[in-house]
């Protein structure tokens, strides 16, 4: 298998399209073996359940490989336009695309996957590891996290328009390596912050429409935002640091 075209990058892995038509996530350092294997396990667990109980499709994970000393996940390459591309191509249809996105996210939240790790546990670990905030702030965030209702819904935990692909075969959701079971409003809060970072022009409209369509209190989602921002800060993305620190300091909402 030859890696032919670099498609996307993040801090931990690069995504290539291979010569045999696969999507290959290449983890950048050999010590990221655990991240690669855990992402593969998480993807496989979601794939097993989602394919049987939902109309949403996802790439099939085929194998884990080592290429030039780097650990890689190999899965189907999905052709089509992402929702992000469609919104940018057809801005007059943004509301319709947002409704589509919210319907997909709500269907994800309807799934039950007891083998997945808990989102609250992951967030607690992320907050405890932060060096950018003091111990008092950590305690406040962890206390708030512990007080939030414990749910067991499927949370994508990285759900944004670039991870939804639409083609003639249906709707595909990709990038499942961060999925956990937990509270849907935490997942919505994560989507809102990702939109604020990457597509700020639609972030507030997304939150308003989600809360209206799902019957969820906006204040309930907003209560998660400092926690979600702190968890995202753990990724150490320098360009996001100032933005996330501002959200961590928000105590309450009107």
For each residue, the residues with C-beta under 8 A, 3 or more apart:
1: 18 19 20 22 24 65 67 74
2: 18 19
3: 6 16 17 18 19 24 26 67
4: 16 17 18 19
5: 16 17
6: 3 9 14 15 16
7: 15 16 17 23
8: 14 15
9: 6 13 14 15
10: 13
11: 235 236 237
12: 27 28 32 35
13: 9 10 25 26 27 28 32 35 36
14: 6 8 9 25 26 28
15: 6 7 8 9 23 24 25 26
16: 3 4 5 6 7 23 24 26
17: 3 4 5 7 21 22 23 24 77
18: 1 2 3 4 21 22 23 24 74 77
19: 1 2 3 4
20: 1
21: 17 18 77
22: 1 17 18 62 74 75 76 77
23: 7 15 16 17 18 59 74 75 76 77 78
24: 1 3 15 16 17 18 65 67 72 73 74
25: 13 14 15 36 39 72 73 75
26: 3 13 14 15 16 67 70 72
27: 12 13 32 33 35 36 70 71 72
28: 12 13 14 32 70
29: 32 70
30: 33 69 70 71
31:
32: 12 13 27 28 29 35 36 70 71
33: 27 30 36 37 71
34: 37 38
35: 12 13 27 32 38 39
36: 13 25 27 32 33 39 40 64 71 72 73
37: 33 34 40 41 64 71
38: 34 35 41 42 177
39: 25 35 36 42 43 73 176 177 178
40: 36 37 43 44 61 64 73
41: 37 38 44 45
42: 38 39 45 46 116 117 176 177 178 179
43: 39 40 46 47 58 61 73 75 176 177 179
44: 40 41 47 48 61
45: 41 42 48 49 113 115 116
46: 42 43 49 50 58 113 116 154 176 179
47: 43 44 50 51 58 60 61 176
48: 44 45 51 52
49: 45 46 52 53 111 112 113
50: 46 47 53 54 56 58 111 154
51: 47 48 54 57 58
52: 48 49
53: 49 50 111
54: 50 51 107 108 110 111
55: 107 170 171
56: 50 104 107 108 170 171 172 173
57: 51 169 170 171 172 173
58: 43 46 47 50 51 172 173 174 176
59: 23 75 76 77 78 172 174
60: 47 75 76
61: 40 43 44 47 73 74 75
62: 22 74 75 76
63: 74
64: 36 37 40 71 72 73 74
65: 1 24 71 72 74
66: 69 70 71 72
67: 1 3 24 26 70 72
68:
69: 30 66
70: 26 27 28 29 30 32 66 67
71: 27 30 32 33 36 37 64 65 66
72: 24 25 26 27 36 64 65 66 67
73: 24 25 36 39 40 43 61 64
74: 1 18 22 23 24 61 62 63 64 65
75: 22 23 25 43 59 60 61 62
76: 22 23 59 60 62
77: 17 18 21 22 23 59
78: 23 59 165 167 172 174
79: 165 167
80: 165 166 167 168 172
81: 85 86 89 165 166 167
82: 85 86 161 162 163 164 165 166
83: 86 87 97 100 101 161 162 164 165 166
84: 87 88 160 161 162 199
85: 81 82 88 89
86: 81 82 83 89 90 93 97 161 166
87: 83 84 90 91 93 94 97 161 199 202
88: 84 85 91
89: 81 85 86
90: 86 87 93 94 97
91: 87 88 94
92:
93: 86 87 90 96 97
94: 87 90 91 97 98 202 205
95: 98 99 205 209
96: 93 99 100
97: 83 86 87 90 93 94 100 101 161
98: 94 95 101 102 202 205 206 209
99: 95 96 102 103 209 213
100: 83 96 97 103 104 171
101: 83 97 98 104 105 161 164 206
102: 98 99 105 106 206 209 210 213 214
103: 99 100 106 107 213
104: 56 100 101 107 108 164 171 173
105: 101 102 108 109 156 159 187 188 191 210
106: 102 103 109 110 213 214
107: 54 55 56 103 104 110 111
108: 54 56 104 105 111 154 155 156 159 173 187
109: 105 106 153 154 155 184 187
110: 54 106 107 153 154
111: 49 50 53 54 107 108 153 154
112: 49 152 153 154 181
113: 45 46 49 116 154 179 181
114: 152 181
115: 45
116: 42 45 46 113 154 179 180 181
117: 42 121 122 180 181
118: 121 122 180 181 182
119: 122 123 155 157 180 181 182 183 186 187
120: 123 124 145 146 148 150 182 183 186
121: 117 118 124 125
122: 117 118 119 125 126 180 231
123: 119 120 126 127 145 186 227 228 230 231
124: 120 121 127 128 142 145 146
125: 121 122 128 129
126: 122 123 129 130 230 231 233 234
127: 123 124 130 138 141 142 145 227 230 231 234
128: 124 125 138 142
129: 125 126 234
130: 126 127 133 138 230 233 234
131:
132: 233 241 245
133: 130 137 138 141 230 233 245 248
134: 137 138
135: 138 139
136: 139 140
137: 133 134 140 141 248
138: 127 128 130 133 134 135 141 142
139: 135 136 142 143
140: 136 137 143 144
141: 127 133 137 138 144 145 226 227 230 248
142: 124 127 128 138 139 145 146
143: 139 140 146 147
144: 140 141 147 148 223 226 227
145: 120 123 124 127 141 142 148 227
146: 120 124 142 143
147: 143 144
148: 120 144 145 183 186 223 224 227
149: 183
150: 120 183
151: 181 182 183 184
152: 112 114 181 182
153: 109 110 111 112 181 182 183 184 187
154: 46 50 108 109 110 111 112 113 116 179 181
155: 108 109 119 179 180 181 182 183 184 186 187 190
156: 105 108 159 163 173 175 176 178 179 187
157: 119 178 179 180 187 190
158: 163 175 177 178 190 194
159: 105 108 156 163 164 173 187 190 191 194
160: 84 163 191 194 195 198 199
161: 82 83 84 86 87 97 101 164 195 199
162: 82 83 84 198
163: 82 156 158 159 160 173 174 175
164: 82 83 101 104 159 161 171 172 173 174
165: 78 79 80 81 82 83 171 172 173 174
166: 80 81 82 83 86 170 171 172
167: 78 79 80 81 170 172
168: 80
169: 57 172
170: 55 56 57 166 167
171: 55 56 57 100 104 164 165 166
172: 56 57 58 59 78 80 164 165 166 167 169
173: 56 57 58 104 108 156 159 163 164 165 176
174: 58 59 78 163 164 165
175: 156 158 163 178
176: 39 42 43 46 47 58 156 173 179
177: 38 39 42 43 158
178: 39 42 156 157 158 175
179: 42 43 46 113 116 154 155 156 157 176
180: 116 117 118 119 122 155 157
181: 112 113 114 116 117 118 119 151 152 153 154 155
182: 118 119 120 151 152 153 155 186 187
183: 119 120 148 149 150 151 153 155 186 187 224
184: 109 151 153 155 187 188 214 216
185: 188 189 216 220 221 223 224
186: 119 120 123 148 155 182 183 189 190 224 227 228
187: 105 108 109 119 153 155 156 157 159 182 183 184 190 191
188: 105 184 185 191 192 207 210 216 221 224
189: 185 186 192 193 221 222 224 225 227 228
190: 155 157 158 159 186 187 193 194 228 231 232
191: 105 159 160 187 188 194 195 206
192: 188 189 195 196 203 206 207 221 225
193: 189 190 196 197 225 228 229 232 244 247
194: 158 159 160 190 191 197 198
195: 160 161 191 192 198 199 200 202 203 206
196: 192 193 200 203 243
197: 193 194 200 240 243
198: 160 162 194 195
199: 84 87 160 161 195 202 203
200: 195 196 197 203
201:
202: 87 94 98 195 199 205 206
203: 192 195 196 199 200 206 207
204: 207 208
205: 94 95 98 202 208 209
206: 98 101 102 191 192 195 202 203 209 210
207: 188 192 203 204 210 211 218 221
208: 204 205 211 212 218
209: 95 98 99 102 205 206 212 213
210: 102 105 188 206 207 213 214 216 221
211: 207 208 214 215 216 217 218 221
212: 208 209 215
213: 99 102 103 106 209 210
214: 102 106 184 210 211
215: 211 212
216: 184 185 188 210 211 220 221
217: 211 220 221
218: 207 208 211 221 222
219: 222 223 253
220: 185 216 217 223 224
221: 185 188 189 192 207 210 211 216 217 218 224 225
222: 189 218 219 225 253
223: 144 148 185 219 220 253
224: 148 183 185 186 188 189 220 221 227 228
225: 189 192 193 221 222 228 229 247 250
226: 141 144 229 230 247 248 249 250 251
227: 123 127 141 144 145 148 186 189 224 230 231
228: 123 186 189 190 193 224 225 231 232 247
229: 193 225 226 232 233 244 245 247 248
230: 123 126 127 130 133 141 226 227 233 234 244 248
231: 122 123 126 127 190 227 228 234
232: 190 193 228 229 235 240 244
233: 126 130 132 133 229 230 236 240 241 244 245 248
234: 126 127 129 130 230 231
235: 11 232 240
236: 11 233
237: 11 240 241
238: 241
239:
240: 197 232 233 235 237 243 244
241: 132 233 237 238 244 245
242: 245 246
243: 196 197 240 246 247
244: 193 229 230 232 233 240 241 247 248
245: 132 133 229 233 241 242 248 249
246: 242 243 249 250
247: 193 225 226 228 229 243 244 250
248: 133 137 141 226 229 230 233 244 245
249: 226 245 246
250: 225 226 246 247 253
251: 226
252:
253: 219 222 223 250
254:
